[in-house]
Amino acid sequence: MTVAIHDSRRVRHPLVFRHVQVLEVQDITPSMRRVTFGGEQLAGFHSAAPDDHVKLFFPVNGEPVPRPTMGADGIVFGEDTPRPPMRDYTPRHFDAKRQTLAIDFVLHGDGPAASWAATAAPGQVIGLGGPRGSMLIADDFDHYVMVGDETALPAIGRWLGELPAGANATVLVEIADEHNRQSFPSRANVQVTWMHRDGTPPGGGTLLQDAVAALPLPDGDVFWWIATESRRARLIRQALVARDGVNAEWVKATGYWQLDPADD
């Protein structure tokens, strides 16, 4: 039997650190806030894949965010410079002409990113680095299956918006409740299933695992993309690649957040 070879590949980008300013803040749902950044330093910004990530650097006590450099062992700040909190986020939309970048923040927990986003206002400045690279998934698969919780919604929404007409996609999403659903315009043939935790804490329960297990395998060559809590992402991938008919090379699972660091 001949196995199709789809041209998925990883590309690298020059690493650039920038300062960006908040231009606009918009609540997409009760738990999702979109912050649009701008500034001349966004000139040359490039994000080639829907699940790219940039690293955001958040100010501490209102102090300006320092600009780091890249050393042999990673990101380096000055010897007397406090290391600011850093988190990875998906570039939701970049407008090269206007030099604006939209990033969606999930408003849960009291971490530095969620806390900053909860009070974000025009004029505030944060640091941004990357993306360092992109995984370009071939656009000629017969079917795409996307699995994730609310932290995956920015990547899912962007991916659906970029799929070509005639593509087929199945999306399984776990969210807190029906008020946190979003609309994802797409030229592709898309079927979205929303699952509500309805009081179960994020990372609890087995909604995503059960939904993937119950999903009939789509016909043809299928690319599977999974993004959720780290341990759950691993469990879903392990169960999926054990099924007959699933090509492990066409499964990408990423932990977007971590419920219990002791799990790793």
C-alpha positions as CSV (number, residue, x, y, z in Angstrom):
1,M,0.0,0.0,0.0
2,T,1.3,3.5,-0.9
3,V,1.2,6.0,2.0
4,A,0.6,9.6,0.9
5,I,3.3,12.1,1.8
6,H,1.9,15.4,2.7
7,D,4.3,18.4,2.7
8,S,4.2,19.5,6.3
9,R,7.4,21.2,7.4
10,R,8.9,23.4,10.1
11,V,10.4,26.8,9.3
12,R,12.5,29.1,11.5
13,H,12.2,32.8,11.8
14,P,14.7,35.4,13.1
15,L,14.0,36.0,16.8
16,V,13.1,39.6,17.4
17,F,12.2,41.2,20.8
18,R,9.7,44.1,20.7
19,H,7.8,46.5,22.9
20,V,4.1,46.8,21.9
21,Q,1.4,49.1,23.2
22,V,-2.2,48.2,23.9
23,L,-4.5,49.9,21.4
24,E,-7.9,48.2,22.2
25,V,-9.4,45.7,24.6
26,Q,-12.5,43.7,23.7
27,D,-14.4,41.0,25.6
28,I,-15.1,38.1,23.1
29,T,-16.9,36.0,25.7
30,P,-17.2,36.1,29.5
31,S,-13.9,34.3,29.8
32,M,-12.0,35.5,26.7
33,R,-10.5,39.0,26.2
34,R,-8.9,40.2,23.0
35,V,-6.1,42.7,23.3
36,T,-5.0,44.5,20.2
37,F,-1.4,45.8,20.2
38,G,0.3,48.2,17.9
39,G,3.5,50.2,17.4
40,E,6.2,50.7,14.9
41,Q,8.2,47.8,16.4
42,L,5.7,45.4,14.8
43,A,7.2,46.2,11.4
44,G,8.5,42.9,10.0
45,F,6.4,40.7,12.4
46,H,5.6,37.4,10.8
47,S,3.4,34.5,11.9
48,A,3.1,31.7,9.3
49,A,1.0,29.1,11.1
50,P,-2.2,29.1,13.1
51,D,-0.7,27.5,16.2
52,D,2.4,29.8,16.3
53,H,3.3,31.3,19.7
54,V,4.9,34.4,20.8
55,K,6.4,35.0,24.3
56,L,4.9,37.9,26.2
57,F,6.8,39.7,28.9
58,F,4.6,41.4,31.6
59,P,5.6,44.4,33.7
60,V,6.1,44.1,37.4
61,N,4.8,46.9,39.7
62,G,4.3,49.1,36.7
63,E,8.0,49.1,35.8
64,P,9.0,49.2,32.1
65,V,9.6,45.8,30.6
66,P,13.3,45.3,29.9
67,R,14.4,44.1,26.4
68,P,16.2,40.7,26.7
69,T,18.8,39.1,24.4
70,M,19.1,35.5,23.4
71,G,22.0,33.7,24.9
72,A,23.4,30.1,24.6
73,D,21.1,29.0,27.4
74,G,18.0,30.9,26.5
75,I,16.6,34.4,27.2
76,V,19.0,36.7,29.1
77,F,18.3,39.9,31.0
78,G,20.8,42.3,32.4
79,E,22.5,41.3,35.6
80,D,20.7,43.8,37.7
81,T,17.4,43.5,35.8
82,P,14.5,41.5,37.5
83,R,13.3,38.7,35.2
84,P,9.7,39.6,34.3
85,P,6.9,37.0,34.1
86,M,6.7,35.3,30.7
87,R,3.9,33.3,29.0
88,D,3.4,31.9,25.5
89,Y,0.4,33.0,23.4
90,T,-1.1,32.5,20.0
91,P,-1.0,35.4,17.5
92,R,-4.8,35.5,16.7
93,H,-4.6,38.1,13.9
94,F,-1.8,40.3,12.5
95,D,-2.5,43.2,10.2
96,A,0.7,44.1,8.5
97,K,-0.7,47.3,6.9
98,R,-2.0,48.7,10.2
99,Q,0.8,47.1,12.2
100,T,-1.6,45.7,14.7
101,L,-1.5,42.3,16.5
102,A,-4.5,40.7,18.3
103,I,-4.0,38.2,21.1
104,D,-6.8,36.4,23.0
105,F,-6.4,35.8,26.7
106,V,-8.4,33.3,28.8
107,L,-9.5,35.1,32.0
108,H,-9.2,32.3,34.5
109,G,-6.8,31.9,37.4
110,D,-4.6,34.5,39.0
111,G,-1.4,34.0,36.9
112,P,0.5,37.0,35.6
113,A,-0.9,36.8,32.1
114,A,-4.6,36.5,33.2
115,S,-4.2,39.1,35.9
116,W,-2.6,41.5,33.5
117,A,-5.2,40.9,30.8
118,A,-8.1,41.4,33.3
119,T,-7.0,45.1,33.8
120,A,-5.4,45.7,30.4
121,A,-6.1,49.2,29.0
122,P,-5.0,51.3,26.0
123,G,-1.6,52.8,26.5
124,Q,0.0,50.0,28.5
125,V,3.2,48.5,27.1
126,I,4.5,44.9,27.3
127,G,7.3,43.0,25.7
128,L,7.0,40.4,22.9
129,G,9.4,37.9,21.4
130,G,9.0,35.7,18.4
131,P,7.6,33.6,16.8
132,R,10.8,31.7,16.5
133,G,9.3,29.2,14.1
134,S,6.2,27.8,12.5
135,M,4.9,24.3,11.8
136,L,3.3,24.5,8.4
137,I,0.8,21.7,8.1
138,A,0.0,20.6,4.6
139,D,-3.3,21.9,3.2
140,D,-4.1,18.8,1.2
141,F,-5.2,16.4,3.9
142,D,-8.7,14.9,3.3
143,H,-9.8,15.9,6.8
144,Y,-8.5,17.9,9.8
145,V,-9.6,17.2,13.4
146,M,-9.0,19.8,16.0
147,V,-9.3,19.0,19.7
148,G,-8.9,21.5,22.6
149,D,-10.2,23.5,25.5
150,E,-10.7,27.3,25.6
151,T,-6.9,27.9,25.5
152,A,-6.9,26.4,22.0
153,L,-9.7,28.6,20.6
154,P,-7.4,31.3,19.3
155,A,-5.4,28.8,17.2
156,I,-8.6,26.9,16.2
157,G,-10.3,30.1,15.1
158,R,-7.4,31.2,13.1
159,W,-6.9,27.8,11.5
160,L,-10.5,27.5,10.4
161,G,-10.3,31.0,9.0
162,E,-7.3,30.1,6.9
163,L,-8.4,26.6,5.6
164,P,-9.2,26.7,1.9
165,A,-12.6,26.2,0.4
166,G,-13.4,22.5,0.1
167,A,-11.3,21.4,3.1
168,N,-13.1,19.3,5.8
169,A,-12.7,19.9,9.5
170,T,-14.1,18.5,12.7
171,V,-13.7,20.5,15.9
172,L,-14.1,19.2,19.4
173,V,-14.0,21.9,22.0
174,E,-14.4,21.9,25.8
175,I,-15.5,25.2,27.4
176,A,-16.9,26.3,30.7
177,D,-20.5,26.8,29.5
178,E,-22.7,27.8,26.6
179,H,-22.0,31.5,27.1
180,N,-18.3,30.9,26.1
181,R,-19.0,29.7,22.6
182,Q,-17.5,31.6,19.7
183,S,-18.3,31.9,16.0
184,F,-15.6,30.8,13.6
185,P,-16.1,32.0,10.0
186,S,-14.5,29.6,7.5
187,R,-14.6,28.7,3.8
188,A,-14.1,25.1,4.7
189,N,-16.7,22.4,5.6
190,V,-16.7,22.6,9.4
191,Q,-18.5,20.7,12.1
192,V,-18.0,22.0,15.6
193,T,-19.0,20.1,18.8
194,W,-19.1,22.2,22.0
195,M,-18.8,20.4,25.3
196,H,-19.6,22.3,28.5
197,R,-17.9,21.6,31.9
198,D,-20.9,23.3,33.7
199,G,-19.0,23.6,37.0
200,T,-16.3,21.1,36.6
201,P,-12.9,22.9,37.0
202,P,-10.7,23.3,33.9
203,G,-8.6,20.2,33.4
204,G,-11.1,18.0,35.3
205,G,-13.4,15.4,33.8
206,T,-12.9,13.4,30.6
207,L,-15.1,15.3,28.1
208,L,-12.4,15.6,25.5
209,Q,-11.0,12.1,25.9
210,D,-14.5,10.6,25.6
211,A,-15.4,12.7,22.6
212,V,-12.2,11.7,20.7
213,A,-12.8,8.0,21.6
214,A,-16.3,8.2,20.3
215,L,-15.5,10.0,17.1
216,P,-15.7,7.7,14.0
217,L,-12.5,8.0,12.0
218,P,-13.0,10.3,9.1
219,D,-12.4,8.9,5.6
220,G,-9.1,9.5,3.9
221,D,-5.9,11.0,5.2
222,V,-6.6,12.8,8.5
223,F,-4.4,15.3,10.4
224,W,-5.2,15.4,14.1
225,W,-4.3,18.5,16.2
226,I,-4.7,18.4,20.0
227,A,-4.1,21.3,22.4
228,T,-5.2,21.3,26.0
229,E,-3.9,20.7,29.5
230,S,-0.5,18.9,29.2
231,R,-1.4,15.6,30.8
232,R,-4.7,15.3,29.0
233,A,-3.1,16.1,25.7
234,R,-0.6,13.2,26.2
235,L,-3.4,10.8,27.2
236,I,-5.6,11.8,24.2
237,R,-2.6,11.3,21.8
238,Q,-1.7,7.9,23.3
239,A,-5.2,6.6,23.0
240,L,-5.6,8.0,19.5
241,V,-2.4,6.5,18.0
242,A,-3.3,3.1,19.5
243,R,-6.4,3.0,17.2
244,D,-6.2,1.2,13.9
245,G,-6.2,3.5,11.0
246,V,-4.5,6.5,12.7
247,N,-1.1,7.5,11.4
248,A,1.0,8.7,14.4
249,E,3.0,11.0,12.1
250,W,-0.2,12.9,11.4
251,V,-1.0,13.6,15.1
252,K,0.3,16.7,16.8
253,A,-0.5,17.1,20.5
254,T,0.6,20.1,22.6
255,G,0.2,20.9,26.2
256,Y,-1.0,24.5,26.3
257,W,-1.1,24.7,30.1
258,Q,-0.3,22.5,33.1
259,L,-2.7,21.5,35.9
260,D,-0.1,19.9,38.1
261,P,3.6,20.4,37.6
262,A,4.3,17.1,39.4
263,D,2.7,15.3,36.4
264,D,5.8,16.0,34.3
